[in-house]
């Protein structure tokens, strides 16, 4: 299992805003356990998807030089559920970004932008680089190739859309 | 110009949002860590919220100083030395040191972070805007 809880970026404005999409399918094992016969996306994984969207947004603002970790969720309000077959859209806006960390406001919508599913606020901290290097080494364990691949994919898709289609 | 009471009310609501406490729990003398159970990461959240709510800029380490006890010459037998207390006063000018200075146990430094300290800090920031 890969710990990636967003499928694609739909929009990315550096240091400001990101919109990502997450499709829910019955191929995902956890939906069969949560709950048997009623496959609902766990709220914790929706928050994780928002945190990945926000974490990449915050990390990119500093060229992924900081180790950005989820520090606190001061607010998480859910107004409904999302089931297998639904599509989630995560909107994440940077409220504040400074040397020590960042705070983002997130909204989750289900099946379009009309139905608000969740309203969440996330505080990220930048790990102290000298201490983090002692504990984890110089490698940026937060922004793995796998996670950053989502951003690369979005860039590649954007580039391919910008190019005129070539006949086969 | 906001009055002290107006600033307190806004600091109070800031702490209610940041720490999930009830409004009645937030009194001028409440300590952030002891009474309101703030953890270290909450300090970052509080800084973010104060900046947004009051439209002020809080430079890193100005409100909540970092590495306060990293200098060994400032501590002896678990207490701050005279030099240590002077250093602390200069780095936390908004904190009330009266009680702490009588028995300056390092582990009690956290008690200096009070609601009143935040109010004084914000008032000073707003006055110098």
Interface residues (C-beta under 8 A of the other chain):
Chain A: X71 X72 X74 X75 X95 X96 X98 X99 X100 X101 X103 X123 X125
Chain B: X17 X18 X20 X41 X42 X44 X45 X47 X48 X51 X52 X60
